[in-house]
Every structure is written in C-alpha cells, then in structure tokens.
C-alpha cells in the first residue's frame, strides 16, 4: 500500500518504494538502517480467505524458503540477508518478510517483453549464469521450482542473478502443499510435475530449457490460450521446432525432453552452453532413454540425472533432437540397401540415394503419390485434468490428475509373427518378429510391411513417406561409426549440395559400441530427416535402427524411433518357446 512508504519493519528496514507485486506478496525496496544499505524486502499479502491452519502453513513455507535460499552462497544466486516478522496487522505471529540483496537491474522477462528475442549466443550467456545458480542450489539440496524469465535479473557488467526462491523446497523435505497440488508457473512447469510426480533437479532444468526457448523464439514453448491447454500440451504434445535456436537449439530440445532421465545434467548443460558461447562445434549430451517419447505414454520417471551413454550434439544449425530424412519423394527408397559383397566389407548398406532414378519421376518407394492423398498422423490421446485455484500460495497454479494413454487408430495387417517373449509394447504399436534376422521390435499400428531383404526389414506408414527399417551387418566392422562414415560418403555423392550432417558421434547402447547419425536432405518436393542408431562389436553382428520421415512432420514421427529402439529385442529372446 502507498501508506506503507516510509514505515519501519522489524525496527530496522524502512520501506522506500514498492517495486513488485504478485499474488503471493509485495516486493519493496527498503533501507537497512543498521547497516546503511539498500535491500529488497518481500512481504506476504494478507490472506483473509485462509483458515488459521493454512495461514500457519503459508508462513512456515515462507520461513523455510528463507532458510533454504540462505544456504546457497553463489554470485549467480540472490543473497538472503534476513527473515523477520511484520506485526502491522496485530497478528501475534506476524507476517514473514524476507530481506534480500538489492540488485538494481531489469529481469529477463522485461528484456523479452512484447515477443522480443535474443541471439542464441546471448541467450546461452544468460543461461550459463542460470545453470551456475542451479548447480549451486542443487548441491545444497534446494530446488528452485519456479525458474522463469521473471526470476532472472540482468545486473551490471553482465551479471546474471537467479532470484525469488519463493516456492523453493529442500529436496529432502516433505511438501507443504496438499496432495496433488503443484506449485509454479504453468508455462515453465516440467511434464513430470504436470503428471503429479515428485520434482527433482531435472525439473528445474526443464524450466531452464523453457526459459531459453522463450529467449530465442519470443514465446514459451507450449503457450496456449488457457492454463488447462498449456498443461495438456506440456504433458503430451511434441515440441514445436525452433526457428531461431541456431547452435542453442539442440540443447534446448534436450532440456525439454518429456522424461527427466532424458535431460542433460547441470554439468552437461553448462558445457553445452559454453560451447555455444565460444563457438565450439560439439558437446556431449545424454542418449534418450529407450522407449521414451510421446507415443510411449509419458512414463513415470521422478527426476534426477541421466546415467546412460552420451552422444554428440552438433551445433550446425539447430533443429530437432533427431533429424529425419526420407528418400521416397526423391525417387528413392528411404531404406538403405545392403550390399551383398560389393565394395564394403561385411555387406554394409549404402545409404539413402542408392536407388535414385535421377529424373525425379519415380514413385514414392515404387508407389505414385496422389496430390489429394491425406497424410496419416500418429495420434495419442492423453486425458489431463487441470484445476486452477487461488489457494495457499496465491498466484501458483495447482494441477491435478494423471495422464491416461488411450489407443491409437485401429491396427493394420501385421504380416510378421508377434513375439510372445518380448516385453509389452505401448498402446498404438504392435510387436513384429523376424526369426530369420533374429529381431523383434514395436511398429505403429497401421504401418505395413515394406521391402524385406536378407539383411533388413522395413515398415512404412500409409503415406509411404515415413519408413522404419531395422537391418543387420554380419559380421560387423571395426565400429558402427566407421560404417556410418562409409554410408555418408555415398550419400554426399547422391545428394550433392542437399545432404547435411546434423550429428555423427560414437556412443554406446546396451553395453555395445554404438554410433548415432542424424542428417537431412532435400527430396523432390520436400525436406526429409533421418536418425540411425547402429550398435555391435567387431566380428559379431551389428544392428541398425533407422527412421526417415518428412522434416515438417518430424515431431509426429520421431517417437516411432524411440519406441522401436526401446522395444528392440535380438537373439534367442525373439523366438517362440
């Protein structure tokens, strides 16, 4: 209130100017008359609608907030000086007030107002300060739980300060919210929190990714008209491709993975951000968890750091995590054709482009494409109940309900024998088995068996533009990386000026040497993207899992690769007992 200007709080802090106000409290600039310095004082609003028990809960949350934040000593974290009670309202306990460092600076939200954006390098610089603050907080056992542009101060000389641990919670403390209630700003709330699962450090990193997305794109990643629609989108919708992400794009997409275990750690995120700022070509980020993806239904991870292998993250133009290609519209089969003893040892496949007609008149995969053909999109229906209420913490959004995955469109004909020994597959998929190749893997319902060779098995969607191919190389060469490099050389010849590598990196998969390769090229009528995972040891058998699809529909098709990879079974396990 204006009448509060000049009033002394706790006999020490004189209120001089109101500088912020939200649903939870009012922020004042104040003078510390003991130490003669400027400070910020955050005081809770009066909450007349709360019961005495709820009021005590609110006050305890605020005091705990101060204790949690005071444990973090770091230049990128706002300093908490004191916590005092304001007895203006004659409340015996007083209203808690948190006294913090005064940083005379605009927020990142101010900088991004009206849809303004930053260059990827500048966003990465700000992100470095944010992730440094989160590293310090997580090391102290503190989760921020409300990372967003409005809580990032941009101080003098490039200082970045993460402020307002207003709903911070120590990682080992029990929540003070009621069952099913979630605290935070909806557009920066991680999917696992939408699902009602316990947040962890990875939840703060998702919010960091959402903040960086807004910094380069000018809007939150899942902005919708209502809070309910935003919550639904965060839980199940694919990420809309970045248009201005540049070198920062792949990291943002990794941070915004639906599953906490698929996100980079704070250390990996920091290295990736430094690479963007300095212009380094690659950094290492975690390989997505097998089976993760929107079509797999969300999963139940509760946070934490990824522990699996890593692959390279190319900084050569942004785009999605997982880039597609397809050769159908270029008069080419999107599947790779295996040699049967040609110039590549071990019968290695030759890559896209090996069957190009050169005149662009060939049918898509041997089938003409009608102008009026409707593309079939993979569908997933998730029911999310969202409740928005003004409760204990004022402006916080409370979300309740569990995603309930429903089936995709009816199954198409499956010419392969289902494997009774394989693990259950997600709704909307069915398991196919080929005992000759010794493989089984999930395939979307409605996808039909395509070309089958002695070394590969292909399934295509109804459009003929998206294909999933699983192949073998027997015996395997020195490393799948060398194999992919050979295929790439052939691809460059077939698509001069069109092929672009997005990443190719050594990794490991299920304890075996592996490589991940992603690239794009221009088909006859559209751009395609592809992702290829190869794994296996020299002298044994190499397995390759490959997906290609139109680039514009990549978010729709990419989960097919994740699910096929996650449910991929080899050897005796695929044979019926």
N, C-alpha and C positions, 0 to 999 in steps of 0.2 A: 504493500500500500504506500501511496505517496507520503502519508503521515508518518511512516516509519523512517523517512530520511532524517538522519541526524541522531537517531535513537541508539543507545548503547546496549549491546547484547553481552550478557555474562560479565558486565563490569569492565569490558576490555575492547570489544570490537564495535566501532561506530559505523553505522550504515551510511554510505555516501551516495550510492547510485544503484538502482535496480538494472541489472544487465541481462537478465534472462528469466523466463517463467515458463513452466510446463505444467502438466497435470499433477506431477508429484510434489514440486516445490518451486520456490523462488530463489534466484541466484542474485546476490548483491556484491558489489564492490564495497569493501569496508576498510577502515583504517585500524590497524593494530596499535592501540595507544600505549602498550607496554614496550613493544619493540620498534615502534615508529616505522611501520612498513605497510604497504598495500597488500590486502589479501582478498580472497573470494570467500564468501560465506553462503552456503546453501542451506536454506531453512525449509522444512516441510510445510505444506499447506495444512490448514485446519481441515479435518475430515469429519464433519458432524454426522455423516451417514454411517460411520463405522461404530461397531459395538466396542465396548471397553477392551475386550479380548483382542479384537482386530487392531485396535489402536496400539495396544502394547506390542503386538506382532510387528506392526509398521515401525514403531520406534526401535524395537530390537534389531530389525533389519538395517535400519539406518546406522545405528551404532556399530553393528558388525561390519557394515560397508566401510566405515572409517577405519576400523581395526585392520580389515583386510588390505585396504589400499595403503595404509601406513606401513605395511610390511614390505612394500616394494620400493626399493631405492634405485632409481634409474633416471637418467636425464630425459628420456622419452615418456616418462610417466609423471603425471601431475603430483606434486608433493602435498601430502595431507599434514597440516600443521597441528590441528587440534579438533576435538569434538566437545561441544558444550550444549547446555540446555537453555532454551529461551522460555522464561516464565511469564511472558507478557499476558498470556491468556489465563493466568491464575491456575494453571494446571499444576498439580502437585509434582508431577514428574517432569513437566516442561516439554517443549518440542525440541528434538535434537537438531543441532546445526553443525554442519561440517565446515571447518575452516581450512582452506586450501591455498596453495600458491597462486598468485595473480599473474597470469600471462596475458599481457595486452596484445591480443592477436585475433585475427578472424579465424573462423572454422573452415574446414574443407567444404562443408555444406554452403557456406557463404560464397566460396570460390566457384562452386558448381551450380549456383542458383540459375534458374531460367534455362536449364539444359546446357549450360556451358560445359566444355570438356578440357582435358589436359592432354598434352602429348604423352605417349606411353612412357618415355624416359622420365618425365617429371612425375607422373603417377607412380612409377617404380621408386623414385627417390622418396616420395612421401610414404610409400608402402614400406620402405626399409625402416623408417622411424617407427611405424606402427608395429611391424613384426618384432622389432627390438623390444618394444614395450611389452608385447605379448609374451615373448620369451622370458622376460624378467618376471612377469606376473605368473606365468605357469610354473616357473621354477620355485616361486614362493607358494605354490599350491592355490593360486587365485585364478578364477575365471572371470573375465570381464562381463560377458553375456549381453552387452549392448554396444558392440563395435559398429560404428556408422559414421558417415561424414560429419554429422553434427557434433561428434565427440572427438574430433581431431583438430587440435589447434595448430595453426601455422605461424610459429613465432619468428622473431628476428633472427637474421643470419642463418636461415634455413632450418631452424629447429622445428621438429615435429613432436607434438605432445599429445598422448592419448589421455583423455580426461573422463570424468564422470563415471567412476566405478559405482554408479548409483544403484545398480542391481547386482553388483559383484557378489559372488558366492564362493567361499573356500571350497576346493574340490572335495574335501573330506567331511564337509558339514552337511547336515540334513537341510533340505529346502524348507523355507518358511511359507511357501505358497501352498494352497490347498491341492489335493490330489487332482491331477490332470491340468492344472493351471500352468501357464507358461509365461515367463516374463521377458519382454524385449520388444524391439521394433520389428514389425512383421516382415518388412522387405529385406531385413538383414538377419532373419531367423533361420538357422540351419534346418534341413529337412528332418533330421532326427528329433529335433525339438518339436516340430510340427506333428510328428508321429507320437509324441508323448514320451519319448525315451530320454534317458539321463544325458545331459550335455557333457562334453569334455573339451579338452583343448582344441580338438578338430572343429568344434562348433564355432569357436572364436575365429578360426582360420577361414571357415566358410563365410563368415561375416566380413572378414578382410577381403576375400575374393569379391563379394558383392559390392563392397565399397570401391574397390579398384575398377570393377566393371562400370560402375556409375561414373567414375572419374574419366574414363576414356570414351564411354558411349553416351553420357549425358542423362542416364536414367538407371534405376535399379534393374537388375537382370530379370526379375519376374514381376514387373509392375503391372498391376491390373486395376480395374475400376473399383473393386471393393476388397476389403481385408480377407473375406472368405475366398474370393477368386485368387488372390495372391498366395494365400496359404496352400490352396489346392495346387497351384502351379509350382510352387517351391517343392512340394512333396512328390509330384509325378511328372511334370512337364519337362521336356528336354530344353536345354539352354539354347536360346536364340543366338545364332552365330554373331561373333563380334565383327564389326565393320572397321573399327578404328584401333583395335587392340595392338596391331603390329607385333613387335617382339614380345610384348607382355601378354598377348592373347593366350598362348598355351598354358601359361602359369595360372591365369585367371580361371580358365576352364578346369584345370586340375583342382584348384581350390574349391570350385563349385560342384565337385562330384557329389552325387546323391549320398554315397556311403562314406562315413567318416574315415574308414580304413583306406579309402582310395585317395585321400587328400595328402599332399606333401606335409611333412613335419615343419615346425617352425624353422629348424635349421636348413632344411631343403628349400623352403620358401625364401629365406634370407639369401641363400646362394643364388637362387634364380633371379631374384630382384637385383642383386649386384651385377649379375651377368647382363641384364637388360640395361642398367645404368652405364656399364662400362663398354657395352657392345660386344661382349664375348659371345661366341656362336652357340654353345650348348651348355646345359646343366643337366643334372640327374634328378628325375622325379619318380615316384613310385609307380610300378605297373599296376593297373587296376585289378582289384580282386576278381578272381574267376567268378563269372555268373552275375556280376554287378550290372546294374543298368535298369532303366525304367521298366522294361518289359519283364524283368525278373521280379518286379513287385516291391522293391523298396528295401527289403532286408531288415535286420534287427540290430545292426551294429550300434554300439553305445558311445563311440568316440575313441580317442587315443591316437597313437601314431602308427602309420603303416610299417609293417615289418618285412614285407616281401621284397623282391628284387626291384631294380630300377631300370629305367630306360632313358635314352637321351631325349631332351626337349629341344627341338630345333627352333631357332629364333630367326626364321627367314620369311616371315610374312603373316604370322598369326594364324587364324583359322581354328578348326576344332581339334580336340584331342581324338585323333583317329580321323584320317583323311581318306576319302574314297576315290576310287577310280572305277571306271567301267568301260568296256570296250564295245558294248553292244551297238550303240548308235554310230560308232566309228567304223562299222562293218567288221567288228572284231568280237570274238568270244571274250567275255570278261574273265573267264577262267584261263589259267596258264596251261599251255600244252607241254606235256612232258616229253623229253627226248627218249628215244629207245636205244641209245647207244651212239648218239651223234658226237658233237664236239665238246660235250660237257660230261665230265665223269659222273658216274652214279645216276645217270638218267635224269639230270636236273631239268626242271621245267624252264621254259624260255621266256616267260613273262608275257604281259599283255602286248598285243600287236603282232603276234606271230602268224595270225590268220587274216591280216588286213587285206582287203581287196585293192585298196589304193584309189578306188574311184568313189568311195562313199555311198555306193548304191546297194551294198549288201544289206540283207535284212538284219535286224537286231538278233544276233545269235541264230541266224538262219530263219528268222521269222519277220515278216514285214511289220512295220509299226503304223497302225492306222492313226490318222490325225485326230479322230474322235475318241481314241481309247482312253478310258479313265484309269488313272493310277490307283492301285490299291495301297492304302496306307495301313501300316501295322497299327492296331488300336490297343489301348489299355485303358480300362475304366477303373478309377480309384475313387472310393467314397470317403470324403474327409468332412467330418462335422466340425464346424468352426463356431465358437462362441466368443463374441466380443463383449466385454463387460468393464465397467468402471469399478474396480474393486480396490484392494488394499494399496496397490502402488499407483493408482491414478491413471497415467497415460498408457500403462502397459496393456498389451493385447494378450488375452488368455485364449488359448487354443486347446480344444479337447477333441478326442476321437482317434481312432486307429484306421489307417488306410486298409481297405478291403479290396483285394485284387479280384477282378472278375475276368471271365474268359474272353479270349479274342474271338474273331469270327469263326464259323464252323470249319472244321478240319477238311482239308482236301485229301485226295487219294494219296496214300503212302505205299510206295512200291517196295520199300525195304522192310525187313522183319524187325519189329520192336525188340529191344534187348531187355530181357527180364532182370538182368543183373545190374543194369545201370541205375544210378540214383534218380529220384523223381525229378521231372522237368517242370519248368514254370508253366502256368496257365498260358494258353495260346501257342504252345510248342508241342511237338511230339518227337519221340526218340527214333532215330533211324540207325540201322546196324548193317554193316557190310563185313561179313566174316572173311571174305577173300582178302580185303585190305586189313582186316583186324581192327576196325574202328567203329565207334558209335558216337553220335553227337545229337543235340537237340536242333530241330529245324522248325521254323514257324509253320503253324497250320496254314494250309492253302498253298504253300510253296511246293512246286512239283520237281520231281527228279529230272535233271537235265542230262548232259553228256556224262557218260561213265567210261573211263579208260582203265587200263590195268594198274594205273597208279593214282587215280583221282576219282572223286565223286562230287557231282555238282547238283545244287538245288537252286531254282530261280523263283522269283515272285511272279505274279500274274502279268506284270508289265514287261517282263523279260529284260528289264534294265538293272535289276539288282540280283546278284548271284553270290551264293555261298559255296566255296569249294574247299574240300579237305583232300590233301594229297600226301603221298609218301615219297621219299627218296631212299632207295635201298641198294647199296649201302650209302650212308651219309658221308659227306665230305669232311674237310678239316673243321669247319664250323658253319652254322647256318648263315653267319654274316658274310662269309666268302661266297656262299651260294647266292644270296641276295645281290651282292655286288655284281656277280656274273649276269644275273637276270636284268639288273638295272642297265648294264651296258647295252643289252639288246633293246631294251625299252627306249633308250635315248635315240637309237637309230630309227626305230619305228615311229617315234613321235618327236622329231626334231623341233625345238622351239616351244613345244607344248608340254612335255613332261617336266615336272618339278618335284624334286625330292623335298619332303617335309621333315622326315627324320629317318635315320637308319642307325641303329645302335645295338651293341651287344648287351645282352641281359641274361637272365636265367628263368626257366619255367619248370616248376615241379622238380627242381634239383638238377635239371639238364641244361647244358649250354643252349642259349637261345638268341634270337635276333628279332627285332621289331622293325618293320619297314612301312612307311606311310608316304603316299605320293599323290599327285594329281596330274591330269592331262585333259586336253580338250577333245571331246568326241565330235561327231558330225554335227550335232545340234545343241550340245550342252557339255558342261564340265562334269567330270567324274572324279571320285575319290576312292581310295582303297586303303585297306590295312591288311598286313600279312604278318603272322607270327610263325616262325619256324623254330623247332627245337629238336635236339637229338645229338648223340655223341658220334664221333668219327668211327667208322667201321660198323656202326649199328644202323638203326633206321631213323631217318629224320621225318618228322610230321610237320605239315604246313596247314595252317588255318587261314583262309583268305576270304575277305568280303569286299565286294565292289558295288557301288551304287551312285546314282546322280548326286552331285555335290549339294544341290539345293535341298535335297531330301535326306541329307546325311544324319541329322538328328533323329529321324524316324528309323533309319536302318542300322545305325551303329550298335544299338543294343543286341541285334542279332549276332554280331560277332562276339560280344561279351558273353552271351548266353551259350553259344556254341563252344566257346573256349572253356567256360566254366564246367560244362557237362561233358567234355570230351573224354572218352574212355578208349584205351587201347589194349591189345593183347588178349589174354585168356578171359579177362573180365567181360568181353563183349560176346562171348559165345554162350549159347543156351546150355544149361546143365544137362 
